[in-house]
C-alpha cells in the first residue's frame, strides 16, 4: 500500500502519513526514499488502536523512537 492509498483510507494528509511512518508510529517499510505499508500490518494496527487517541499514540511513538536512539 502506498502513502497515498493509506492517506485516502484514513482521510489524512499524505505528509502526516509519511511523518508517522518515519517516526515509527505506524508500521511501514522504507524502500529507498519510498514508504510502503503492508495491508495486514495496517489492519492489525487499526484493530489495536481503534479507541486510542491518535495524538497520544504519536507522542508515545516519538518517545519510544527517541529512547531507541540513545
CHARMM-style PDB file with segment names, atoms N, HN, CA, C and O in Angstrom:
ATOM      1  N   UNK     1       0.853  -1.167   0.000  1.00  0.00      PROA
ATOM      2  CA  UNK     1       0.000   0.000   0.000  1.00  0.00      PROA
ATOM      3  C   UNK     1       0.906   1.239   0.000  1.00  0.00      PROA
ATOM      4  O   UNK     1       1.912   1.276   0.708  1.00  0.00      PROA
ATOM      5  N   UNK     2       0.556   2.214  -0.769  1.00  0.00      PROA
ATOM      6  HN  UNK     2      -0.262   2.184  -1.345  1.00  0.00      PROA
ATOM      7  CA  UNK     2       1.343   3.452  -0.855  1.00  0.00      PROA
ATOM      8  C   UNK     2       0.863   4.465   0.190  1.00  0.00      PROA
ATOM      9  O   UNK     2      -0.220   4.303   0.754  1.00  0.00      PROA
ATOM     10  N   UNK     3       1.659   5.504   0.451  1.00  0.00      PROA
ATOM     11  HN  UNK     3       2.538   5.635  -0.007  1.00  0.00      PROA
ATOM     12  CA  UNK     3       1.205   6.560   1.359  1.00  0.00      PROA
ATOM     13  C   UNK     3      -0.097   7.217   0.876  1.00  0.00      PROA
ATOM     14  O   UNK     3      -0.950   7.574   1.689  1.00  0.00      PROA
ATOM     15  N   UNK     4      -0.246   7.374  -0.421  1.00  0.00      PROA
ATOM     16  HN  UNK     4       0.447   7.084  -1.081  1.00  0.00      PROA
ATOM     17  CA  UNK     4      -1.466   7.969  -0.972  1.00  0.00      PROA
ATOM     18  C   UNK     4      -2.684   7.108  -0.667  1.00  0.00      PROA
ATOM     19  O   UNK     4      -3.732   7.622  -0.276  1.00  0.00      PROA
ATOM     20  N   UNK     5      -2.544   5.803  -0.845  1.00  0.00      PROA
ATOM     21  HN  UNK     5      -1.692   5.386  -1.162  1.00  0.00      PROA
ATOM     22  CA  UNK     5      -3.662   4.893  -0.566  1.00  0.00      PROA
ATOM     23  C   UNK     5      -4.027   4.901   0.914  1.00  0.00      PROA
ATOM     24  O   UNK     5      -5.206   4.905   1.269  1.00  0.00      PROA
ATOM     25  N   UNK     6      -3.009   4.902   1.778  1.00  0.00      PROA
ATOM     26  HN  UNK     6      -2.051   4.899   1.490  1.00  0.00      PROA
ATOM     27  CA  UNK     6      -3.276   4.931   3.218  1.00  0.00      PROA
ATOM     28  C   UNK     6      -3.885   6.270   3.628  1.00  0.00      PROA
ATOM     29  O   UNK     6      -4.780   6.314   4.471  1.00  0.00      PROA
ATOM     30  N   UNK     7      -3.405   7.352   3.038  1.00  0.00      PROA
ATOM     31  HN  UNK     7      -2.678   7.316   2.353  1.00  0.00      PROA
ATOM     32  CA  UNK     7      -3.961   8.678   3.339  1.00  0.00      PROA
ATOM     33  C   UNK     7      -5.443   8.739   2.957  1.00  0.00      PROA
ATOM     34  O   UNK     7      -6.249   9.322   3.683  1.00  0.00      PROA
ATOM     35  N   UNK     8      -5.793   8.149   1.843  1.00  0.00      PROA
ATOM     36  HN  UNK     8      -5.139   7.675   1.254  1.00  0.00      PROA
ATOM     37  CA  UNK     8      -7.202   8.114   1.430  1.00  0.00      PROA
ATOM     38  C   UNK     8      -8.016   7.251   2.388  1.00  0.00      PROA
ATOM     39  O   UNK     8      -9.133   7.612   2.757  1.00  0.00      PROA
ATOM     40  N   UNK     9      -7.464   6.126   2.784  1.00  0.00      PROA
ATOM     41  HN  UNK     9      -6.557   5.833   2.484  1.00  0.00      PROA
ATOM     42  CA  UNK     9      -8.167   5.208   3.696  1.00  0.00      PROA
ATOM     43  C   UNK     9      -8.435   5.876   5.041  1.00  0.00      PROA
ATOM     44  O   UNK     9      -9.520   5.742   5.605  1.00  0.00      PROA
ATOM     45  N   UNK    10      -7.432   6.601   5.552  1.00  0.00      PROA
ATOM     46  HN  UNK    10      -6.550   6.710   5.094  1.00  0.00      PROA
ATOM     47  CA  UNK    10      -7.557   7.233   6.863  1.00  0.00      PROA
ATOM     48  C   UNK    10      -8.032   8.677   6.789  1.00  0.00      PROA
ATOM     49  O   UNK    10      -8.259   9.311   7.820  1.00  0.00      PROA
ATOM     50  N   UNK    11      -8.181   9.195   5.589  1.00  0.00      PROA
ATOM     51  HN  UNK    11      -7.997   8.680   4.751  1.00  0.00      PROA
ATOM     52  CA  UNK    11      -8.590  10.597   5.391  1.00  0.00      PROA
ATOM     53  C   UNK    11      -7.652  11.552   6.127  1.00  0.00      PROA
ATOM     54  O   UNK    11      -8.080  12.437   6.868  1.00  0.00      PROA
ATOM     55  N   UNK    12      -6.371  11.340   5.895  1.00  0.00      PROA
ATOM     56  HN  UNK    12      -6.024  10.622   5.292  1.00  0.00      PROA
ATOM     57  CA  UNK    12      -5.321  12.168   6.480  1.00  0.00      PROA
ATOM     58  C   UNK    12      -4.436  12.687   5.367  1.00  0.00      PROA
ATOM     59  O   UNK    12      -4.401  12.088   4.292  1.00  0.00      PROA
ATOM     60  N   UNK    13      -3.715  13.784   5.583  1.00  0.00      PROA
ATOM     61  HN  UNK    13      -3.743  14.271   6.456  1.00  0.00      PROA
ATOM     62  CA  UNK    13      -2.771  14.273   4.565  1.00  0.00      PROA
ATOM     63  C   UNK    13      -1.622  13.274   4.358  1.00  0.00      PROA
ATOM     64  O   UNK    13      -1.184  12.611   5.298  1.00  0.00      PROA
ATOM     65  N   UNK    14      -1.154  13.182   3.140  1.00  0.00      PROA
ATOM     66  HN  UNK    14      -1.510  13.720   2.375  1.00  0.00      PROA
ATOM     67  CA  UNK    14      -0.044  12.283   2.823  1.00  0.00      PROA
ATOM     68  C   UNK    14       1.177  12.638   3.667  1.00  0.00      PROA
ATOM     69  O   UNK    14       1.889  11.753   4.141  1.00  0.00      PROA
ATOM     70  N   UNK    15       1.411  13.916   3.849  1.00  0.00      PROA
ATOM     71  HN  UNK    15       0.832  14.635   3.464  1.00  0.00      PROA
ATOM     72  CA  UNK    15       2.557  14.351   4.652  1.00  0.00      PROA
ATOM     73  C   UNK    15       2.487  13.770   6.064  1.00  0.00      PROA
ATOM     74  O   UNK    15       3.506  13.336   6.600  1.00  0.00      PROA
ATOM     75  N   UNK    16       1.302  13.756   6.671  1.00  0.00      PROA
ATOM     76  HN  UNK    16       0.474  14.108   6.235  1.00  0.00      PROA
ATOM     77  CA  UNK    16       1.116  13.209   8.012  1.00  0.00      PROA
ATOM     78  C   UNK    16       1.446  11.718   8.021  1.00  0.00      PROA
ATOM     79  O   UNK    16       2.103  11.228   8.939  1.00  0.00      PROA
ATOM     80  N   UNK    17       0.990  11.000   6.999  1.00  0.00      PROA
ATOM     81  HN  UNK    17       0.456  11.398   6.253  1.00  0.00      PROA
ATOM     82  CA  UNK    17       1.261   9.563   6.895  1.00  0.00      PROA
ATOM     83  C   UNK    17       2.772   9.327   6.859  1.00  0.00      PROA
ATOM     84  O   UNK    17       3.291   8.476   7.581  1.00  0.00      PROA
ATOM     85  N   UNK    18       3.462  10.076   6.025  1.00  0.00      PROA
ATOM     86  HN  UNK    18       3.040  10.767   5.438  1.00  0.00      PROA
ATOM     87  CA  UNK    18       4.923   9.909   5.915  1.00  0.00      PROA
ATOM     88  C   UNK    18       5.627  10.254   7.231  1.00  0.00      PROA
ATOM     89  O   UNK    18       6.563   9.560   7.629  1.00  0.00      PROA
ATOM     90  N   UNK    19       5.193  11.306   7.901  1.00  0.00      PROA
ATOM     91  HN  UNK    19       4.433  11.870   7.578  1.00  0.00      PROA
ATOM     92  CA  UNK    19       5.799  11.697   9.178  1.00  0.00      PROA
ATOM     93  C   UNK    19       5.614  10.598  10.221  1.00  0.00      PROA
ATOM     94  O   UNK    19       6.538  10.280  10.969  1.00  0.00      PROA
ATOM     95  N   UNK    20       4.412  10.021  10.264  1.00  0.00      PROA
ATOM     96  HN  UNK    20       3.662  10.280   9.655  1.00  0.00      PROA
ATOM     97  CA  UNK    20       4.133   8.957  11.229  1.00  0.00      PROA
ATOM     98  C   UNK    20       4.956   7.712  10.923  1.00  0.00      PROA
ATOM     99  O   UNK    20       5.432   7.034  11.834  1.00  0.00      PROA
ATOM    100  N   UNK    21       5.118   7.419   9.651  1.00  0.00      PROA
ATOM    101  HN  UNK    21       4.731   7.969   8.911  1.00  0.00      PROA
ATOM    102  CA  UNK    21       5.936   6.268   9.251  1.00  0.00      PROA
ATOM    103  C   UNK    21       7.389   6.489   9.669  1.00  0.00      PROA
ATOM    104  O   UNK    21       8.023   5.600  10.237  1.00  0.00      PROA
ATOM    105  N   UNK    22       7.902   7.672   9.383  1.00  0.00      PROA
ATOM    106  HN  UNK    22       7.387   8.394   8.922  1.00  0.00      PROA
ATOM    107  CA  UNK    22       9.291   7.997   9.719  1.00  0.00      PROA
ATOM    108  C   UNK    22       9.516   7.943  11.230  1.00  0.00      PROA
ATOM    109  O   UNK    22      10.576   7.514  11.685  1.00  0.00      PROA
ATOM    110  N   UNK    23       8.531   8.375  12.001  1.00  0.00      PROA
ATOM    111  HN  UNK    23       7.670   8.724  11.632  1.00  0.00      PROA
ATOM    112  CA  UNK    23       8.642   8.370  13.463  1.00  0.00      PROA
ATOM    113  C   UNK    23       8.440   6.977  14.061  1.00  0.00      PROA
ATOM    114  O   UNK    23       8.679   6.769  15.250  1.00  0.00      PROA
ATOM    115  N   UNK    24       7.999   6.023  13.235  1.00  0.00      PROA
ATOM    116  HN  UNK    24       7.804   6.192  12.268  1.00  0.00      PROA
ATOM    117  CA  UNK    24       7.749   4.681  13.741  1.00  0.00      PROA
ATOM    118  C   UNK    24       6.405   4.528  14.415  1.00  0.00      PROA
ATOM    119  O   UNK    24       6.164   3.539  15.106  1.00  0.00      PROA
ATOM    120  N   UNK    25       5.528   5.494  14.222  1.00  0.00      PROA
ATOM    121  HN  UNK    25       5.724   6.298  13.660  1.00  0.00      PROA
ATOM    122  CA  UNK    25       4.215   5.469  14.864  1.00  0.00      PROA
ATOM    123  C   UNK    25       3.251   4.513  14.174  1.00  0.00      PROA
ATOM    124  O   UNK    25       2.314   4.019  14.802  1.00  0.00      PROA
ATOM    125  N   UNK    26       3.467   4.251  12.904  1.00  0.00      PROA
ATOM    126  HN  UNK    26       4.227   4.652  12.394  1.00  0.00      PROA
ATOM    127  CA  UNK    26       2.640   3.299  12.163  1.00  0.00      PROA
ATOM    128  C   UNK    26       3.574   2.320  11.456  1.00  0.00      PROA
ATOM    129  O   UNK    26       4.686   2.689  11.079  1.00  0.00      PROA
ATOM    130  N   UNK    27       3.131   1.077  11.273  1.00  0.00      PROA
ATOM    131  HN  UNK    27       2.227   0.778  11.579  1.00  0.00      PROA
ATOM    132  CA  UNK    27       4.007   0.082  10.647  1.00  0.00      PROA
ATOM    133  C   UNK    27       4.258   0.407   9.182  1.00  0.00      PROA
ATOM    134  O   UNK    27       3.321   0.567   8.400  1.00  0.00      PROA
ATOM    135  N   UNK    28       5.525   0.501   8.823  1.00  0.00      PROA
ATOM    136  HN  UNK    28       6.286   0.371   9.458  1.00  0.00      PROA
ATOM    137  CA  UNK    28       5.887   0.857   7.451  1.00  0.00      PROA
ATOM    138  C   UNK    28       7.271   0.331   7.124  1.00  0.00      PROA
ATOM    139  O   UNK    28       8.066   0.011   8.008  1.00  0.00      PROA
ATOM    140  N   UNK    29       7.532   0.251   5.837  1.00  0.00      PROA
ATOM    141  HN  UNK    29       6.886   0.511   5.119  1.00  0.00      PROA
ATOM    142  CA  UNK    29       8.847  -0.143   5.345  1.00  0.00      PROA
ATOM    143  C   UNK    29       9.311   0.938   4.383  1.00  0.00      PROA
ATOM    144  O   UNK    29       8.568   1.358   3.497  1.00  0.00      PROA
ATOM    145  N   UNK    30      10.541   1.380   4.567  1.00  0.00      PROA
ATOM    146  HN  UNK    30      11.145   1.038   5.287  1.00  0.00      PROA
ATOM    147  CA  UNK    30      11.127   2.357   3.664  1.00  0.00      PROA
ATOM    148  C   UNK    30      11.951   1.607   2.629  1.00  0.00      PROA
ATOM    149  O   UNK    30      12.878   0.871   2.967  1.00  0.00      PROA
ATOM    150  N   UNK    31      11.602   1.804   1.367  1.00  0.00      PROA
ATOM    151  HN  UNK    31      10.850   2.403   1.092  1.00  0.00      PROA
ATOM    152  CA  UNK    31      12.347   1.213   0.263  1.00  0.00      PROA
ATOM    153  C   UNK    31      12.961   2.378  -0.487  1.00  0.00      PROA
ATOM    154  O   UNK    31      12.305   3.034  -1.296  1.00  0.00      PROA
ATOM    155  N   UNK    32      14.225   2.620  -0.204  1.00  0.00      PROA
ATOM    156  HN  UNK    32      14.757   2.087   0.454  1.00  0.00      PROA
ATOM    157  CA  UNK    32      14.862   3.816  -0.750  1.00  0.00      PROA
ATOM    158  C   UNK    32      14.218   5.032  -0.113  1.00  0.00      PROA
ATOM    159  O   UNK    32      14.208   5.164   1.110  1.00  0.00      PROA
ATOM    160  N   UNK    33      13.685   5.915  -0.932  1.00  0.00      PROA
ATOM    161  HN  UNK    33      13.694   5.807  -1.926  1.00  0.00      PROA
ATOM    162  CA  UNK    33      13.019   7.117  -0.424  1.00  0.00      PROA
ATOM    163  C   UNK    33      11.503   6.939  -0.387  1.00  0.00      PROA
ATOM    164  O   UNK    33      10.777   7.897  -0.123  1.00  0.00      PROA
ATOM    165  N   UNK    34      11.025   5.744  -0.645  1.00  0.00      PROA
ATOM    166  HN  UNK    34      11.615   4.966  -0.860  1.00  0.00      PROA
ATOM    167  CA  UNK    34       9.577   5.496  -0.707  1.00  0.00      PROA
ATOM    168  C   UNK    34       9.101   4.660   0.470  1.00  0.00      PROA
ATOM    169  O   UNK    34       9.769   3.715   0.892  1.00  0.00      PROA
ATOM    170  N   UNK    35       7.936   5.023   0.993  1.00  0.00      PROA
ATOM    171  HN  UNK    35       7.394   5.791   0.651  1.00  0.00      PROA
ATOM    172  CA  UNK    35       7.322   4.279   2.088  1.00  0.00      PROA
ATOM    173  C   UNK    35       6.281   3.330   1.531  1.00  0.00      PROA
ATOM    174  O   UNK    35       5.560   3.665   0.592  1.00  0.00      PROA
ATOM    175  N   UNK    36       6.207   2.138   2.118  1.00  0.00      PROA
ATOM    176  HN  UNK    36       6.793   1.866   2.880  1.00  0.00      PROA
ATOM    177  CA  UNK    36       5.180   1.161   1.766  1.00  0.00      PROA
ATOM    178  C   UNK    36       4.583   0.611   3.054  1.00  0.00      PROA
ATOM    179  O   UNK    36       5.254   0.516   4.082  1.00  0.00      PROA
ATOM    180  N   UNK    37       3.304   0.250   2.974  1.00  0.00      PROA
ATOM    181  HN  UNK    37       2.759   0.327   2.140  1.00  0.00      PROA
ATOM    182  CA  UNK    37       2.550  -0.214   4.131  1.00  0.00      PROA
ATOM    183  C   UNK    37       1.896  -1.542   3.795  1.00  0.00      PROA
ATOM    184  O   UNK    37       1.150  -1.647   2.822  1.00  0.00      PROA
ATOM    185  N   UNK    38       2.179  -2.559   4.608  1.00  0.00      PROA
ATOM    186  HN  UNK    38       2.785  -2.474   5.398  1.00  0.00      PROA
ATOM    187  CA  UNK    38       1.577  -3.862   4.408  1.00  0.00      PROA
ATOM    188  C   UNK    38       0.120  -3.799   4.867  1.00  0.00      PROA
ATOM    189  O   UNK    38      -0.140  -3.419   6.009  1.00  0.00      PROA
ATOM    190  N   UNK    39      -0.837  -4.162   4.005  1.00  0.00      PROA
ATOM    191  HN  UNK    39      -0.626  -4.471   3.078  1.00  0.00      PROA
ATOM    192  CA  UNK    39      -2.250  -4.074   4.383  1.00  0.00      PROA
ATOM    193  C   UNK    39      -2.590  -4.880   5.641  1.00  0.00      PROA
ATOM    194  O   UNK    39      -3.422  -4.450   6.440  1.00  0.00      PROA
ATOM    195  N   UNK    40      -1.956  -6.045   5.824  1.00  0.00      PROA
ATOM    196  HN  UNK    40      -1.280  -6.394   5.175  1.00  0.00      PROA
ATOM    197  CA  UNK    40      -2.223  -6.844   7.023  1.00  0.00      PROA
ATOM    198  C   UNK    40      -1.700  -6.151   8.281  1.00  0.00      PROA
ATOM    199  O   UNK    40      -2.362  -6.159   9.319  1.00  0.00      PROA
ATOM    200  N   UNK    41      -0.508  -5.551   8.185  1.00  0.00      PROA
ATOM    201  HN  UNK    41       0.029  -5.545   7.341  1.00  0.00      PROA
ATOM    202  CA  UNK    41       0.041  -4.806   9.326  1.00  0.00      PROA
ATOM    203  C   UNK    41      -0.846  -3.613   9.671  1.00  0.00      PROA
ATOM    204  O   UNK    41      -1.076  -3.321  10.844  1.00  0.00      PROA
ATOM    205  N   UNK    42      -1.336  -2.932   8.651  1.00  0.00      PROA
ATOM    206  HN  UNK    42      -1.149  -3.169   7.698  1.00  0.00      PROA
ATOM    207  CA  UNK    42      -2.207  -1.770   8.874  1.00  0.00      PROA
ATOM    208  C   UNK    42      -3.515  -2.210   9.529  1.00  0.00      PROA
ATOM    209  O   UNK    42      -4.000  -1.545  10.444  1.00  0.00      PROA
ATOM    210  N   UNK    43      -4.086  -3.316   9.071  1.00  0.00      PROA
ATOM    211  HN  UNK    43      -3.692  -3.856   8.328  1.00  0.00      PROA
ATOM    212  CA  UNK    43      -5.339  -3.819   9.660  1.00  0.00      PROA
ATOM    213  C   UNK    43      -5.141  -4.184  11.134  1.00  0.00      PROA
ATOM    214  O   UNK    43      -5.996  -3.892  11.969  1.00  0.00      PROA
ATOM    215  N   UNK    44      -4.012  -4.823  11.448  1.00  0.00      PROA
ATOM    216  HN  UNK    44      -3.317  -5.060  10.769  1.00  0.00      PROA
ATOM    217  CA  UNK    44      -3.722  -5.159  12.858  1.00  0.00      PROA
ATOM    218  C   UNK    44      -3.517  -3.887  13.679  1.00  0.00      PROA
ATOM    219  O   UNK    44      -3.997  -3.793  14.809  1.00  0.00      PROA
ATOM    220  N   UNK    45      -2.806  -2.910  13.116  1.00  0.00      PROA
ATOM    221  HN  UNK    45      -2.416  -2.986  12.198  1.00  0.00      PROA
ATOM    222  CA  UNK    45      -2.571  -1.647  13.817  1.00  0.00      PROA
ATOM    223  C   UNK    45      -3.904  -0.949  14.090  1.00  0.00      PROA
ATOM    224  O   UNK    45      -4.133  -0.440  15.187  1.00  0.00      PROA
ATOM    225  N   UNK    46      -4.770  -0.929  13.095  1.00  0.00      PROA
ATOM    226  HN  UNK    46      -4.584  -1.342  12.203  1.00  0.00      PROA
ATOM    227  CA  UNK    46      -6.082  -0.292  13.256  1.00  0.00      PROA
ATOM    228  C   UNK    46      -6.892  -0.981  14.345  1.00  0.00      PROA
ATOM    229  O   UNK    46      -7.551  -0.317  15.146  1.00  0.00      PROA
ATOM    230  N   UNK    47      -6.845  -2.305  14.378  1.00  0.00      PROA
ATOM    231  HN  UNK    47      -6.309  -2.844  13.727  1.00  0.00      PROA
ATOM    232  CA  UNK    47      -7.600  -3.052  15.391  1.00  0.00      PROA
ATOM    233  C   UNK    47      -7.091  -2.742  16.799  1.00  0.00      PROA
ATOM    234  O   UNK    47      -7.883  -2.616  17.733  1.00  0.00      PROA
ATOM    235  N   UNK    48      -5.765  -2.620  16.951  1.00  0.00      PROA
ATOM    236  HN  UNK    48      -5.122  -2.723  16.193  1.00  0.00      PROA
ATOM    237  CA  UNK    48      -5.181  -2.315  18.271  1.00  0.00      PROA
ATOM    238  C   UNK    48      -5.466  -0.885  18.714  1.00  0.00      PROA
ATOM    239  O   UNK    48      -5.549  -0.612  19.912  1.00  0.00      PROA
ATOM    240  N   UNK    49      -5.618   0.024  17.759  1.00  0.00      PROA
ATOM    241  HN  UNK    49      -5.550  -0.198  16.786  1.00  0.00      PROA
ATOM    242  CA  UNK    49      -5.741   1.442  18.090  1.00  0.00      PROA
ATOM    243  C   UNK    49      -7.134   2.014  17.833  1.00  0.00      PROA
ATOM    244  O   UNK    49      -7.299   3.227  17.706  1.00  0.00      PROA
ATOM    245  N   UNK    50      -8.111   1.156  17.759  1.00  0.00      PROA
ATOM    246  HN  UNK    50      -7.977   0.170  17.862  1.00  0.00      PROA
ATOM    247  CA  UNK    50      -9.476   1.577  17.433  1.00  0.00      PROA
ATOM    248  C   UNK    50      -9.994   2.699  18.328  1.00  0.00      PROA
ATOM    249  O   UNK    50     -10.605   3.649  17.840  1.00  0.00      PROA
ATOM    250  N   UNK    51      -9.757   2.595  19.615  1.00  0.00      PROA
ATOM    251  HN  UNK    51      -9.260   1.823  20.011  1.00  0.00      PROA
ATOM    252  CA  UNK    51     -10.323   3.579  20.545  1.00  0.00      PROA
ATOM    253  C   UNK    51      -9.270   4.523  21.120  1.00  0.00      PROA
ATOM    254  O   UNK    51      -9.582   5.345  21.981  1.00  0.00      PROA
ATOM    255  N   UNK    52      -8.048   4.415  20.662  1.00  0.00      PROA
ATOM    256  HN  UNK    52      -7.794   3.747  19.963  1.00  0.00      PROA
ATOM    257  CA  UNK    52      -6.970   5.247  21.207  1.00  0.00      PROA
ATOM    258  C   UNK    52      -6.986   6.638  20.578  1.00  0.00      PROA
ATOM    259  O   UNK    52      -7.458   6.823  19.457  1.00  0.00      PROA
ATOM    260  N   UNK    53      -6.469   7.593  21.312  1.00  0.00      PROA
ATOM    261  HN  UNK    53      -6.086   7.442  22.223  1.00  0.00      PROA
ATOM    262  CA  UNK    53      -6.326   8.963  20.833  1.00  0.00      PROA
ATOM    263  C   UNK    53      -5.091   9.042  19.939  1.00  0.00      PROA
ATOM    264  O   UNK    53      -3.990   8.774  20.421  1.00  0.00      PROA
ATOM    265  N   UNK    54      -5.223   9.398  18.658  1.00  0.00      PROA
ATOM    266  HN  UNK    54      -6.117   9.616  18.267  1.00  0.00      PROA
ATOM    267  CA  UNK    54      -4.078   9.415  17.743  1.00  0.00      PROA
ATOM    268  C   UNK    54      -2.942  10.330  18.208  1.00  0.00      PROA
ATOM    269  O   UNK    54      -1.776  10.033  17.949  1.00  0.00      PROA
ATOM    270  N   UNK    55      -3.250  11.410  18.874  1.00  0.00      PROA
ATOM    271  HN  UNK    55      -4.198  11.652  19.085  1.00  0.00      PROA
ATOM    272  CA  UNK    55      -2.194  12.307  19.338  1.00  0.00      PROA
ATOM    273  C   UNK    55      -1.363  11.646  20.432  1.00  0.00      PROA
ATOM    274  O   UNK    55      -0.150  11.845  20.491  1.00  0.00      PROA
ATOM    275  N   UNK    56      -1.997  10.870  21.288  1.00  0.00      PROA
ATOM    276  HN  UNK    56      -2.982  10.709  21.239  1.00  0.00      PROA
ATOM    277  CA  UNK    56      -1.285  10.145  22.327  1.00  0.00      PROA
ATOM    278  C   UNK    56      -0.389   9.090  21.710  1.00  0.00      PROA
ATOM    279  O   UNK    56       0.757   8.914  22.125  1.00  0.00      PROA
ATOM    280  N   UNK    57      -0.912   8.393  20.723  1.00  0.00      PROA
ATOM    281  HN  UNK    57      -1.843   8.536  20.386  1.00  0.00      PROA
ATOM    282  CA  UNK    57      -0.125   7.357  20.049  1.00  0.00      PROA
ATOM    283  C   UNK    57       1.124   7.975  19.439  1.00  0.00      PROA
ATOM    284  O   UNK    57       2.218   7.425  19.565  1.00  0.00      PROA
ATOM    285  N   UNK    58       0.965   9.100  18.790  1.00  0.00      PROA
ATOM    286  HN  UNK    58       0.077   9.547  18.689  1.00  0.00      PROA
ATOM    287  CA  UNK    58       2.099   9.764  18.146  1.00  0.00      PROA
ATOM    288  C   UNK    58       3.140  10.173  19.180  1.00  0.00      PROA
ATOM    289  O   UNK    58       4.335   9.967  18.966  1.00  0.00      PROA
ATOM    290  N   UNK    59       2.709  10.742  20.284  1.00  0.00      PROA
ATOM    291  HN  UNK    59       1.739  10.910  20.458  1.00  0.00      PROA
ATOM    292  CA  UNK    59       3.638  11.178  21.324  1.00  0.00      PROA
ATOM    293  C   UNK    59       4.370   9.984  21.920  1.00  0.00      PROA
ATOM    294  O   UNK    59       5.579  10.053  22.145  1.00  0.00      PROA
ATOM    295  N   UNK    60       3.664   8.898  22.178  1.00  0.00      PROA
ATOM    296  HN  UNK    60       2.683   8.842  21.995  1.00  0.00      PROA
ATOM    297  CA  UNK    60       4.305   7.714  22.732  1.00  0.00      PROA
ATOM    298  C   UNK    60       5.287   7.119  21.739  1.00  0.00      PROA
ATOM    299  O   UNK    60       6.382   6.706  22.123  1.00  0.00      PROA
ATOM    300  N   UNK    61       4.916   7.070  20.485  1.00  0.00      PROA
ATOM    301  HN  UNK    61       4.027   7.406  20.173  1.00  0.00      PROA
ATOM    302  CA  UNK    61       5.812   6.523  19.474  1.00  0.00      PROA
ATOM    303  C   UNK    61       7.059   7.370  19.325  1.00  0.00      PROA
ATOM    304  O   UNK    61       8.158   6.836  19.170  1.00  0.00      PROA
ATOM    305  N   UNK    62       6.905   8.673  19.370  1.00  0.00      PROA
ATOM    306  HN  UNK    62       6.013   9.107  19.496  1.00  0.00      PROA
ATOM    307  CA  UNK    62       8.059   9.564  19.274  1.00  0.00      PROA
ATOM    308  C   UNK    62       8.987   9.347  20.469  1.00  0.00      PROA
ATOM    309  O   UNK    62      10.208   9.338  20.315  1.00  0.00      PROA
ATOM    310  N   UNK    63       8.417   9.176  21.646  1.00  0.00      PROA
ATOM    311  HN  UNK    63       7.425   9.183  21.772  1.00  0.00      PROA
ATOM    312  CA  UNK    63       9.224   8.935  22.837  1.00  0.00      PROA
ATOM    313  C   UNK    63       9.958   7.605  22.727  1.00  0.00      PROA
ATOM    314  O   UNK    63      11.133   7.510  23.082  1.00  0.00      PROA
ATOM    315  N   UNK    64       9.266   6.574  22.235  1.00  0.00      PROA
ATOM    316  HN  UNK    64       8.312   6.651  21.947  1.00  0.00      PROA
ATOM    317  CA  UNK    64       9.901   5.274  22.040  1.00  0.00      PROA
ATOM    318  C   UNK    64      11.049   5.362  21.045  1.00  0.00      PROA
ATOM    319  O   UNK    64      12.124   4.803  21.262  1.00  0.00      PROA
ATOM    320  N   UNK    65      10.807   6.060  19.972  1.00  0.00      PROA
ATOM    321  HN  UNK    65       9.934   6.514  19.795  1.00  0.00      PROA
ATOM    322  CA  UNK    65      11.824   6.233  18.920  1.00  0.00      PROA
ATOM    323  C   UNK    65      13.046   6.955  19.493  1.00  0.00      PROA
ATOM    324  O   UNK    65      14.181   6.577  19.202  1.00  0.00      PROA
ATOM    325  N   UNK    66      12.820   7.984  20.299  1.00  0.00      PROA
ATOM    326  HN  UNK    66      11.898   8.291  20.535  1.00  0.00      PROA
ATOM    327  CA  UNK    66      13.910   8.751  20.888  1.00  0.00      PROA
ATOM    328  C   UNK    66      14.724   7.885  21.837  1.00  0.00      PROA
ATOM    329  O   UNK    66      15.949   7.994  21.881  1.00  0.00      PROA
ATOM    330  N   UNK    67      14.054   7.028  22.595  1.00  0.00      PROA
ATOM    331  HN  UNK    67      13.059   6.940  22.559  1.00  0.00      PROA
ATOM    332  CA  UNK    67      14.769   6.180  23.556  1.00  0.00      PROA
ATOM    333  C   UNK    67      15.596   5.121  22.844  1.00  0.00      PROA
ATOM    334  O   UNK    67      16.607   4.676  23.387  1.00  0.00      PROA
ATOM    335  N   UNK    68      15.199   4.704  21.646  1.00  0.00      PROA
ATOM    336  HN  UNK    68      14.378   5.066  21.205  1.00  0.00      PROA
ATOM    337  CA  UNK    68      15.966   3.722  20.880  1.00  0.00      PROA
ATOM    338  C   UNK    68      17.280   4.298  20.382  1.00  0.00      PROA
ATOM    339  O   UNK    68      18.271   3.578  20.265  1.00  0.00      PROA
ATOM    340  N   UNK    69      17.293   5.595  20.088  1.00  0.00      PROA
ATOM    341  HN  UNK    69      16.488   6.180  20.183  1.00  0.00      PROA
ATOM    342  CA  UNK    69      18.483   6.200  19.509  1.00  0.00      PROA
ATOM    343  C   UNK    69      19.499   6.648  20.558  1.00  0.00      PROA
ATOM    344  O   UNK    69      20.574   7.137  20.210  1.00  0.00      PROA
ATOM    345  N   UNK    70      19.169   6.484  21.827  1.00  0.00      PROA
ATOM    346  HN  UNK    70      18.296   6.087  22.109  1.00  0.00      PROA
ATOM    347  CA  UNK    70      20.136   6.883  22.879  1.00  0.00      PROA
ATOM    348  C   UNK    70      20.838   5.695  23.458  1.00  0.00      PROA
ATOM    349  OT1 UNK    70      21.677   5.846  24.346  1.00  0.00      PROA
TER     350      UNK     70
END
